Amino acid sequence: MKTIKKILDNLFQARPKKAFYLKVRCSDCGEEVRVRINRASDFQVEYSPHNPEHRYTIKREIIGKDCFNLMGLTLALKKDMKVLYVDAKGCEFIEFCRE
């Protein structure tokens, strides 16, 4: 009985999300692009005594499906995955989704 309970507890335990999504809009053509962000490979951990809220940085270069303009995006996130600031080049940042 304990074994079954242990298995069920492990199955329904809250785990951190492995992927997030962000949306950007191209400054030239207006195409909206949805980009998958992998927590294991795209998140850079930041340790700064000058800004203790800044925990993660995400840097991505994005190209749309129909538009081939290069878009650059840098996000700074807090520990609870809320956006601190955005640096967008060639695009407009729309949202950061935790789906």
N, C-alpha and C positions, 0 to 999 in steps of 0.2 A: 504493500500500500504506500509506503514512504517513497518507493522508487517511482511510482506513477505520479505522485504529487510533485516530486522533484522535476520530472520531465515536463509536466504541465506548467509548473512555475517558470521553467526555462523558456518554454514556448511563448508564453504570454507576458514575459518581462519586457518593460519598456526599454528599447534599445535606441541609441542615437541614430539619426538618419544618415544613410550612406551617400545620398545625393540631394542636391538642391538645384533649383532652376532660376535663371534670371532672364529678363526680357530687355531688349534694347531696340531702338528705332534708328535706322540709318539717317544721317543728316542730309544726304543727297537725294535719295529716292523715297524715303519714308517707309521702307520695308521693315516690318517687325520680325525680330529673330529671337527664338527661344533657345537658350544655351543650357546644357546640363553641366553642373559643377560637381565633380567627384570629391567627396570629403577627404579621401585617403591621398589623393595626388594633387589637387588644385589648391588646397588650403595651405598657406604659409603661416606658421605660428610666429607671433611677434612678442618680444619682451622688451618693453621700453619703460624706464623709470620716469620719463618725461610725460608720457601719456599712458597711465595704467589701464584705462578703459579699452585701448586698442589691443585686441587679442589675436585677430586673424587678418591676413591680407589675401585677396584673390586678384590675380592678374591674368587677363585673357585677351587674346586677339581673335576677332570674330569676322567671318565672311558669311554673307547671306546666301540664300538659294538662288535668287534671281539677280541680286546686285552683288558685284564683285569688289566693292570698295572695302578696304581694310578698316575695321573699327577696333579701337583699343579701349579696354575698360580696366580700371583698378578700383577695387572695393576694400574699405577698411571696416571690419566687423567687431562688435563687442563679443563678450563671452557668451551671451544669450542669443547670438546671431542677428542682432539688430545692426543696421547699417549706420556707421559713424560718418563716413564721407565717401564721395564718389568722384573719380577723375575719369571722364569720358572723352575720347578723341574720335571724331568722325561719327559720333552717334549720340543719342539721347538715352539715358538710363530710364527705364520704365518701372521695373519692380524686381525684387528679390523674393522668390517663393520658396517656402519650406514644405512642399508637397511630398 
